[in-house]
Structures are given as C-alpha cells and as structure tokens.
Amino acid sequence: MCRNIRILFNFQPPATEEEIRAAALQFVRKISGVHKPSRANEPAFQAAVDEIAGVSARLLSSLETQAPPKNREEEAAKARARSAKRFG
C-alpha cells in the first residue's frame, strides 16, 4: 500500500492539495489497516487524514533545498521504465 505514496517535495509544478491529501489517505490506511472505515470510525479516520494532510503541506512549504526542481514528466517516465524492466 505504501508504494503509492510518492515523493512530493522539490517538483515543478509543486504538489497540489489533492496529491498531499491522497498521500495522507494512503498513510492513514496503512497505519490503521483499514481501506474503508466503518461508519463509527469514519469521523476519526477523516480527522486523521485532514491533520496529516495539513502537517504534510506545512512540511513541504517549509523545506528548503539547493537542488533544482525535478520535472514531473521525466520522473514519471523513469518510473514507467523501472516498472517495465521489473515486471516486463
């Protein structure tokens, strides 16, 4: 499940709120062991996703680097090439 969490820092264009929220959702799913929470647990589950997304957004905005930003399309092409090599 965690393989779907992608690096979001130092890309051009920067990570969107949707990407940050998707990573937070995957994280909460992983640590809770639940893909879709029950109705009783839904508020706690969504609160955790919201908090982690907020913390992640603050982290990404506060990080600094001297490295040039990566190109999303180039990184996606590299990932597809690695996948093709791995899975044929």
N, C-alpha and C positions, 0 to 999 in steps of 0.2 A: 504494500500500500504506500509506503513512504517514497517509493521510486517516482511517484507522481509529483512530489514536492520539488519544484525546480528552484535553482538559484535565481533570485530576483534583484540582486544588487549589481550595480555598475553596468546597466544596459541602456542602450539608446534605441527607442524611447524608454523612459523609466517604467517600472512596473505599475500597472493600473490597480485601482482598488479591487477590481474583480479578481485579478491574479493573486493579490495578497489575501483576499478572503478565501479563495479556493485553496491556497496553501494552508491557511488556518483551519479550514474544514477538514482537510486531509490529516492534519496533525491531531485534531480532536478525535477524529475517527480512529486513528491509530492508537492513541493512548487510552481511549475508552473501550476499544474493542467492539465498537458498535457502528455499523454503517448507517442505520437509520434508527434514531432513538424512539422509545415508546412515548406515548402522549404524556405520561407522567414525567419523563425525563427530558422532554423537548425544551422546556424553558432553560434548564441548566445547561443543556447541550448548546443551545443558541447563544446563551450568555458567554459561554467559554469561547465559542467561535468569534463573537464580537470582541471580546477582550484581547484574544490572541491576535486578531487582525489589527486592532488598534496599536498594540505594543509592537507588532511587526512593522507597521507603517512608520511609527516613530523611530524605530531602529534604522530602517532603511534611509530615512531622511537625515539621520544624524551621522551615518557612516561617511568616512572620507577615504579617498584613495588617490594615488598619483597615476594609476594605470588608466589608459584611455578606455572609454566605454566600449563594451562588446556590442557587436551587431547581432540582433535577434535572428535574422535570416541566416547568417553564416553559422551561428551556433546551432540552429535547428537543422541545417544541412549536415553538420558534423555529427549530430545525434542520430540522424537517419542513417548516415554511413556506418556508424558504430553498430546500430541495430541490425542493419543488413548483413554486416560481417558476422555478428553474433548469432543471428537467427536464420541467415541465409535467404 
